[in-house]
């Protein structure tokens, strides 16, 4: 219950003429304005902090010298990648000290269009976690993609003035920007002078200048210190990402120094629920940064004040009078064990100790639960005729979303590719699941390691068609059919049997279950995946889900076929 | 002429597909994002920078390794204090590298109300210099003041959505804020979540927390490192001021470190034209900071990016693609000699080499030139009856706006104060000049040093009544009459003669003359003032103009009498 003190009452409490509603006594406060740790009490009233110093409260909690940091802010994430509903995720992230996220809901929009954003906004209203929205800029991600819905500047105009909307989401179609394509310019102009997120892996030199001139001011795809520094110098905030598959932090943290720290921000981008529960969310970025030698107060500023500045969230990101009472109480500044979390003055205690309310099923409209339309599929659709002995192979890079285009000989039988030798790649297929067109793209994948089975998912960025990989057609077909019948999700099949399925009926992306159950399912499925040979340096589900994303080099697969990102065109999987 | 390239054309230039309009070749660019000095070309098109790197232009200027810094931003200034019209001042400040100012036009508003702001806005439109407005929050400055006009929340509402309006100006009535007075709260609520400037010298502890809770986020009155650090920690941006009378920089610069630098900003507040022309404007702050040991790139960031962030000016404060082409070309990073200045891509060359256009007189409406209404004044109005041997004396503190309340014996004759001994203070009088009421306040002043004469001014913050000081009534009366007849200004009289007058007919605050003439007048008048005994550590006109300002400790004089700022009430000048 927000007691809703008025400004006069808050001033009275700050001035000490009246007891504050709640005082956190004896805190070691992380001051992000000055990068100091300072002793003091924190006085709260309603949803804000009213005073720092020596205060008395109607209620008091003695922190006994415990560290108090501002609530963490994730500068860029896709809520849908956690596979639970936002109202459910709220509990998970708050327990990890994240009190605000800047979300780009482009997954659900690729499936459902503007209605998907409205659903996320409704969910956001029910969440204690503050969820802000960057409007998806690239649905479809590029002209080469075939999502379930489109979202253009006409749709954006309908939402641009909504409270939670901060700006325009990651402009993944960086080629369109650099070329100055007219449909791209229309979107950019709508947000001119505002917040526009970038996504331009490897972009450099004059092309990067062109991307900056367009008004794009953040980047979360920098892959090296050199790339990071070039982008910082041109005015981009660098969002240092530690996701489930994309793990940039250990590299980029080497580029942070006292001169550029204010322009460095943390994000997770795409991070699975199990990783959040096991390792953490933004607290994990902080912990890793401190381990790598960043001063704890600076690391916390990168997770709070810097993000708030980057997105113009002037009411948060610091423990100071007038700021939102978003406070994380930490046991120390090394392990960053979280003892308490306050969001807008409300207490949320400890990891996994807080669960979301009931009534989740009822909140999800029927049309959102019925989005997988595969059409009829048959085994022969998976046949890969080889026009020559060599193939273009999508090769994974562990710890990165990037792939490499390898060229080598593969096994064939009756002119068709067959996964026979240990050195052979496996098949990868992307099937249209939005319009039941029967469209299917086929390719070869190396480094995934699966044998005697198949894994399929309706999470496949950004169009979220059905993606399936395996060493045999029987299991691949079975996996696809399983997802077609359960409304989407992730499944693993082996030797003609479905081993386990995680249904994700909400747009084929999110579960209706409580996060604890989803976590257990994911842990079991990960163990099953490992048992089929997927190596420990590959996160199978996240990795699979990015293989259709045509904006990350070098080579991808869509329902139209194999796509060379560098050449910006479709290519054959076999070479003559 | 802004060639008005569209976004597509700018992207084409950035991408190198088309020559840029203008390229500054071989610059040593001060990168405020990373605090580095980096070699490169700066490509411009229209009013913005399109690229940094290796560029070709339709026109090219070889900087031959010269340093290029972003245009400087003054975070807080009163344009009127320069005594020239904003359209005229534009030339002066641009030549000093200042390309943007955040102005609080509360001087003219104290005289003319909302029409005064509209006049400043009209002037701003004609200026190449970018002038942003913080709406005056305290007109009258406190309930104790008697200005010519009032400006309340109803007036503010009419202007709050204007393009140039950034927020609410310095809330000098800090007592009203800390008490939570209802008229104060109305104003604060109108700007809630926005930019609100502070002004709270010496405010500390719980009272300072109350001031912060009210949403006030800047402070330019910190007088010591200790005060600065307390305010930084509570979330205030610290504006480090170097004005004509208030010189805080040498002290405060000792409090700047790499942890808090981003929250430190430069301003001038009140700086006279002659000081700007002789020593500089924000360039002077930078030069002094570097002399005191601040890294040049950091000092430049404090003058540019930090100020832009503080006031939410996202389009400026850095040399980067997409940013306004506000560029200062410097000979070195020690003396900061300015060789060239670009404002919005337009070149402005060198100090004093650029004068404003003609037609200034025509631009100033008649009502604005006729604001001094003194009524009839006579010598006996200056009589100071002494009820006892001791007096409360306003004592100046060199280099500061603060005054000290001294108590000691003074000379009398027939029961009236007389300035006879060398140790005697001089008389100070403040006369209503708005309503011809004949109201007059009398006090005694020590440290000003004037003998055989009087100085009067219609600049007397913030009510801008007529203030006059001197050692004899004849010259004081003459000085007041002189200003009454010329529409306001500054005058010096001695031995019954007017030695020199600088007429300031625009609201009694600003001249209609070109800045060069005003400067010459000021230099001559300063020499005359010195010849009357005013010591070299006192800037006579600025010092005089602050003696009526009831918000700066310890003791002031208004047309109602002697005011004790600490006790917050009027007191007698004599003690029984």
Interface residues (C-beta under 8 A of the other chain):
Chain A: X7 X8 X10 X11 X12 X13 X14 X15 X16 X31 X33 X34 X35 X36 X38 X43 X48 X50 X51 X52 X53 X177 X178 X179 X180 X182 X185 X188 X189 X193 X205 X206 X207 X209 X210 X212 X213 X214 X215 X229 X232 X233 X234 X235 X258 X259 X260 X262 X263 X297 X298 X309 X312 X314 X315 X318 X320 X321 X322 X323
Chain B: X7 X8 X10 X11 X12 X13 X14 X15 X16 X31 X33 X34 X35 X36 X38 X43 X48 X50 X51 X52 X53 X177 X178 X179 X180 X182 X185 X188 X189 X193 X205 X206 X207 X209 X210 X212 X213 X214 X215 X217 X229 X232 X233 X234 X235 X258 X259 X260 X262 X263 X297 X298 X309 X312 X314 X315 X318 X320 X321 X322 X323
